[in-house]
Amino acid sequence: MEAFAASERRIETTVCHVCGGFARFCKITTCPFYKQVWTERMLAKVGGKVVYGPSPPTVIVGEKGYPRLRVGPAVSLHEQAEPTLEDAGKWLEMSLDELLKLRLSLFYGTTVRHVKQRDRTLEAVRESAVSAKPVDVEVVVEGRTVSTPGFGVRRAPYGPSAKIGEVKLVGNVSVPRKVDSLVNDPYVSAAEALHTLYSENINEYYLTRVFSAGLLGRTAERKLVPTEWSITAVDDILSKKFFNMVRRNNVISEYRVHSHQALENAAHIILTPTPWMYELLEGWLRNIQKSPYADHEYLQPRKTYAENTGGAYYAVRLSVLRHLSSRKEQAGAIVFFEVYPGWIPLGVWRFREIAKKALEKKADKHATLDEALESVAPRLRIHISKYIAHSSLIKHLKAQQQL
């Protein structure tokens, strides 16, 4: 079972001034995160025995209790599913309030199943997961509704949840032809299926959903995978595919600095004129004493889990390698990622998308590492000396320059 990284264990918590973080004190009517989200009609909808509505589609698999996990669909409590509910690429264009209003309107119905179990309820959940378009879902509620917002380390937030029984798909399911082929192929490995589908322009968010639902891979290997584990696994598998392309490319000839800021987070990326190397330096303004956290790899993708920066490491690495592959270039990357005091847990997607957006912007170009660091320093809220003290690759590059 995958453990949380140091930054995830120590920082990724929400302390609410209303309920103090205790679920038993949390109510939809008083929770500040539900502000301007809930209407009387929505409150009535989650108070009944049947919840009906469009799933974006969204399927969430918890990790507590492995190998028996909570799994189920998330159902929008609006009449129609907003097209951006599962489109993380569009979330950076929203304010924090707009994003919360969007995501906290999702009702998460949960049922407990063994990771290898197959039954009618799970088949309905899996069938909704593979749909490329919203599908209408009806769930029978068997327990009381828990109003605590679903904020997590790596997954995107959702609204109230409840234990459910039967799950019915009311609408039609739209499955891409290539997906249907691989879901029904008992011999193709999950990694090979992911590579094939990504090459067909199916994005990592859809791939994470079908991977988590246990729909890819050889028959004997298929099982439910916790959503948060799936996110990191898909990022890692796709990154290694891009790495194999990037290492054959020519190395860039200058240092490049890219930056972008959104949703109380900022990424500052130095691309280095070296063969592949990568380091994530994660600075938390709420916890300056213990951060930045750091993980790195040199020449090859790391084989051990990034214990300090966790899922963020793999999300940022995917964006960097995808950028280099698209430009047919090779470079190293030192990434300064700062999390500001106004942050709340939104999921690891923000690391991936903010890094991607930064790399789409025009770079500042420099002849030396010192010039690149001087360019980054005023953009940081934590003094750059703290990052340099924790960095392995900056020390390595400075030592190389002195030889």
C-alpha positions in Angstrom: 0.0 0.0 0.0 1.4 3.4 -1.0 2.2 5.7 1.9 1.7 9.5 1.8 4.8 11.6 1.3 6.1 13.9 4.0 4.5 17.0 2.6 1.2 15.2 2.2 1.2 13.8 5.8 2.2 17.0 7.4 0.5 19.7 5.4 -2.5 18.4 3.4 -5.1 19.0 6.1 -8.0 21.5 6.3 -8.5 23.1 9.6 -11.9 24.8 9.5 -12.7 27.7 11.9 -16.3 26.5 12.1 -16.1 22.8 12.7 -12.4 22.5 13.7 -12.0 19.7 11.2 -14.4 17.3 13.1 -16.9 15.7 10.8 -19.5 15.3 13.5 -19.7 19.1 13.8 -19.9 19.7 10.0 -23.2 20.7 8.5 -24.1 21.8 4.9 -25.9 24.8 6.3 -22.8 26.1 8.3 -19.8 24.9 6.3 -17.9 27.9 4.7 -16.8 25.6 1.8 -20.4 25.1 0.8 -21.0 28.9 0.7 -23.2 29.8 -2.3 -23.2 26.2 -3.5 -26.4 24.7 -2.1 -29.9 25.5 -3.0 -33.1 24.3 -1.2 -33.7 21.9 -4.1 -30.3 20.3 -3.8 -30.7 19.9 -0.1 -34.0 18.1 -0.6 -32.5 15.9 -3.2 -29.8 14.5 -0.9 -32.4 14.0 1.8 -34.4 11.4 0.0 -34.0 7.7 -0.5 -33.1 7.9 -4.2 -30.6 10.3 -5.7 -30.9 10.8 -9.5 -28.8 12.9 -11.8 -26.0 13.0 -14.3 -22.5 11.6 -13.4 -19.9 13.8 -15.2 -18.9 10.8 -15.2 -17.0 10.5 -11.9 -16.1 7.3 -10.0 -14.2 7.5 -6.7 -12.4 4.6 -5.1 -11.2 5.2 -1.5 -8.1 3.7 0.0 -9.0 3.2 3.7 -9.5 -0.5 4.6 -7.7 -2.0 1.6 -8.4 -4.5 0.1 -12.1 -3.7 1.0 -12.7 -0.2 -0.3 -15.4 2.4 -0.6 -16.4 2.8 -4.3 -19.2 4.5 -6.1 -20.2 7.2 -8.6 -20.4 10.9 -8.0 -23.7 12.4 -9.2 -24.2 16.0 -10.0 -27.1 17.6 -8.1 -27.7 20.0 -11.0 -30.2 19.1 -13.7 -27.3 18.8 -16.2 -23.7 18.0 -15.6 -21.5 21.0 -16.1 -19.1 20.3 -19.0 -16.1 21.4 -16.9 -16.9 19.1 -13.9 -14.1 16.7 -14.9 -12.1 19.0 -17.2 -9.2 19.9 -15.0 -7.6 21.8 -17.8 -10.3 24.4 -17.5 -10.2 24.7 -13.7 -7.2 27.1 -13.6 -9.4 29.7 -15.4 -11.8 29.7 -12.4 -11.7 31.5 -9.1 -11.4 29.3 -6.0 -15.1 30.1 -5.2 -16.2 29.1 -8.7 -14.2 25.8 -8.6 -15.7 24.9 -5.2 -19.2 25.7 -6.3 -18.6 23.4 -9.3 -17.1 20.4 -7.4 -19.0 20.5 -4.2 -22.3 20.1 -6.1 -21.3 16.4 -6.5 -23.0 13.8 -4.3 -20.7 10.7 -3.8 -22.5 7.4 -3.3 -20.4 4.7 -1.6 -20.6 1.0 -1.3 -17.9 -1.3 0.1 -16.4 -4.0 -2.1 -13.3 -6.2 -2.3 -10.8 -5.0 -5.0 -11.3 -8.2 -6.9 -15.1 -8.4 -6.5 -17.5 -8.4 -9.4 -21.3 -8.0 -9.1 -24.2 -6.1 -10.7 -23.6 -2.9 -8.7 -19.9 -2.7 -9.5 -20.6 -3.4 -13.1 -22.9 -0.4 -13.2 -20.2 1.7 -11.6 -17.6 0.5 -14.0 -19.9 1.1 -17.0 -20.4 4.7 -15.9 -16.7 5.1 -15.4 -15.9 4.1 -19.0 -18.3 6.6 -20.5 -16.7 9.6 -22.3 -19.9 11.7 -21.8 -22.1 12.4 -18.8 -24.5 9.5 -18.0 -27.6 9.6 -15.9 -27.3 7.6 -12.7 -29.9 6.6 -10.1 -28.6 5.4 -6.7 -30.6 4.1 -3.7 -29.5 5.7 -0.5 -29.2 3.3 2.5 -27.4 5.4 5.1 -27.5 8.9 6.4 -25.9 11.6 4.3 -22.5 12.8 5.6 -22.2 16.5 4.8 -18.5 16.8 5.3 -16.9 18.1 2.1 -14.6 15.6 0.4 -11.2 17.2 0.3 -8.3 14.9 -0.4 -4.5 14.9 -1.0 -4.6 14.0 -4.7 -8.2 13.7 -5.9 -10.4 16.7 -6.7 -13.0 17.7 -4.1 -16.6 16.5 -4.0 -19.7 17.3 -1.9 -21.7 15.2 0.6 -21.7 11.4 0.6 -23.8 8.5 1.7 -23.8 4.7 1.8 -25.8 3.4 -1.2 -27.3 0.1 -2.3 -28.4 -0.4 -5.9 -26.9 1.6 -8.7 -28.7 2.0 -12.1 -27.6 3.6 -15.3 -30.6 5.4 -16.7 -28.9 7.0 -19.7 -26.8 5.7 -22.6 -23.1 5.1 -22.1 -20.8 6.5 -24.8 -17.6 4.5 -25.0 -14.7 5.3 -27.4 -14.1 2.4 -29.8 -10.5 2.0 -28.9 -11.4 2.0 -25.2 -14.1 -0.7 -25.7 -11.5 -2.8 -27.6 -8.9 -2.7 -24.8 -11.5 -3.1 -22.0 -12.5 -6.3 -23.6 -8.9 -7.5 -24.4 -7.8 -9.9 -21.6 -4.1 -10.0 -22.8 -2.9 -6.4 -23.0 -1.1 -5.1 -19.9 -2.5 -2.0 -18.2 0.7 0.0 -19.1 0.4 -0.9 -22.7 -3.3 0.0 -22.7 -2.6 3.4 -21.2 0.1 4.2 -23.7 -2.2 3.1 -26.6 -5.1 5.2 -25.4 -3.0 8.2 -24.6 -1.7 8.1 -28.2 -5.3 8.2 -29.3 -5.7 11.6 -27.6 -7.5 10.3 -24.5 -6.3 12.4 -21.6 -4.9 11.3 -18.3 -8.0 12.2 -16.3 -10.2 9.7 -18.3 -7.4 7.1 -18.1 -7.1 7.5 -14.4 -10.8 6.8 -14.0 -10.9 3.6 -16.1 -7.6 2.4 -14.5 -9.0 3.0 -11.0 -12.2 1.1 -11.9 -10.1 -1.9 -12.8 -11.0 -1.9 -16.5 -7.5 -2.2 -18.0 -4.9 -4.9 -17.9 -4.7 -8.6 -18.2 -7.7 -10.4 -16.7 -5.9 -11.8 -13.7 -4.5 -8.4 -12.8 -7.7 -6.4 -12.9 -8.9 -4.9 -9.7 -10.2 -1.7 -8.1 -7.3 0.8 -7.4 -7.8 3.7 -5.0 -8.3 6.9 -6.9 -5.4 8.6 -5.3 -3.0 5.8 -6.1 -4.3 5.6 -9.7 -3.5 9.3 -10.3 0.1 8.8 -9.4 0.4 5.4 -11.2 -0.9 6.9 -14.5 1.4 10.0 -14.2 4.3 7.6 -13.6 3.5 5.2 -16.5 2.9 8.0 -19.0 6.0 9.9 -17.8 8.3 6.9 -18.5 6.9 6.7 -22.0 7.8 10.4 -22.6 11.2 9.9 -21.1 12.0 7.2 -23.6 11.3 9.8 -26.4 13.0 12.7 -24.7 16.3 10.9 -24.0 16.9 10.6 -27.8 16.5 14.3 -28.4 19.3 17.0 -28.5 19.9 18.9 -25.4 18.8 22.6 -25.3 21.6 25.2 -25.4 20.5 27.7 -22.7 18.8 27.9 -19.3 15.0 28.7 -19.6 12.8 30.0 -16.8 9.0 29.5 -17.0 6.4 30.6 -14.4 2.7 30.5 -13.7 0.5 31.2 -10.7 -3.1 30.1 -10.0 -5.4 29.1 -7.1 -2.9 30.0 -4.4 -0.1 28.0 -6.0 2.8 29.0 -8.2 5.3 27.0 -10.4 8.7 28.4 -11.4 10.6 26.0 -13.7 14.2 26.2 -14.7 15.0 24.0 -17.8 18.7 23.2 -17.8 21.0 22.6 -20.8 21.9 19.1 -19.6 20.7 15.5 -20.2 17.6 14.6 -18.3 17.6 15.3 -14.6 14.6 16.5 -12.5 14.0 17.9 -9.0 10.8 19.2 -7.4 11.3 21.7 -4.5 7.9 22.1 -2.8 7.7 25.2 -0.5 4.7 25.7 1.8 4.1 29.2 3.2 2.1 27.7 6.0 5.1 25.6 7.0 8.2 27.5 6.2 10.1 25.9 9.1 9.9 22.4 7.6 9.7 23.1 3.8 10.8 23.1 1.1 10.4 19.4 0.6 12.6 17.9 -2.2 12.9 14.8 -4.4 15.0 14.3 -7.5 16.2 11.9 -10.2 19.3 11.9 -12.3 19.5 10.6 -15.9 16.8 7.9 -15.3 13.3 7.9 -13.8 13.5 7.1 -10.1 12.6 3.6 -9.1 11.6 4.3 -5.5 8.6 6.4 -4.4 9.2 10.2 -4.0 8.8 10.1 -0.2 9.0 13.9 0.4 6.8 15.4 -2.4 4.6 12.4 -3.2 2.0 12.6 -6.0 3.1 16.2 -6.8 6.4 14.9 -8.0 4.9 12.6 -10.7 2.3 15.2 -11.8 4.9 17.9 -12.4 7.3 15.5 -14.1 4.6 14.4 -16.6 4.0 18.0 -17.6 7.8 18.7 -18.1 8.5 15.5 -20.1 5.4 16.0 -22.2 6.6 19.6 -23.0 10.1 18.4 -23.9 8.7 15.6 -26.1 6.4 17.9 -28.0 9.4 20.2 -28.8 11.7 17.3 -29.6 14.2 18.5 -27.0 16.0 17.2 -24.0 16.8 19.2 -20.8 16.9 18.9 -17.1 14.3 20.6 -14.9 14.4 22.2 -11.5 10.9 23.1 -10.3 10.2 25.5 -7.5 6.5 25.0 -6.5 5.1 27.3 -3.9 1.8 26.8 -2.0 0.5 30.0 -0.5 -1.3 30.5 2.8 -4.8 30.7 1.2 -4.5 27.2 -0.1 -7.1 24.5 0.5 -6.8 20.8 -0.7 -7.9 20.7 -4.3 -6.0 17.6 -5.5 -2.7 16.9 -7.3 -4.1 18.0 -10.7 -3.2 21.5 -9.8 0.6 20.7 -9.8 0.2 19.1 -13.3 -1.9 21.9 -14.8 0.0 24.8 -13.3 3.3 23.3 -14.5 1.8 22.7 -17.9 0.5 26.3 -18.1 3.9 27.7 -17.1 5.7 25.7 -19.8 3.2 27.1 -22.4 4.4 30.6 -21.6 7.4 32.3 -23.3 10.6 31.5 -21.4 13.2 33.9 -20.1 16.5 32.7 -21.4 19.8 32.8 -19.6 23.4 31.8 -20.3 24.2 30.5 -16.8 22.6 28.8 -13.8 23.3 31.8 -11.6 21.5 34.1 -14.0 18.5 31.7 -14.0 18.4 31.5 -10.2 18.6 35.3 -10.1 15.6 35.5 -12.4 13.6 33.1 -10.2 14.6 34.6 -6.8 12.3 37.6 -6.8 9.3 35.5 -7.9 9.6 33.3 -4.8 7.9 34.1 -1.4 10.3 31.8 0.5 13.9 33.0 0.2 15.8 31.2 -2.6 18.6 30.3 -0.2 16.3 27.8 1.6 15.6 26.1 -1.7 19.3 25.9 -2.7 20.1 24.4 0.7 17.6 21.6 0.1 18.4 21.1 -3.6 20.6 18.2 -4.8 20.6 19.2 -8.5 21.6 22.8 -7.9 24.6 21.7 -5.9 25.4 19.1 -8.6 25.3 21.7 -11.4 27.4 24.2 -9.5 30.0 21.5 -8.8 30.0 20.6 -12.5 30.6 24.2 -13.5 33.7 24.4 -11.2 35.3 21.4 -12.8 
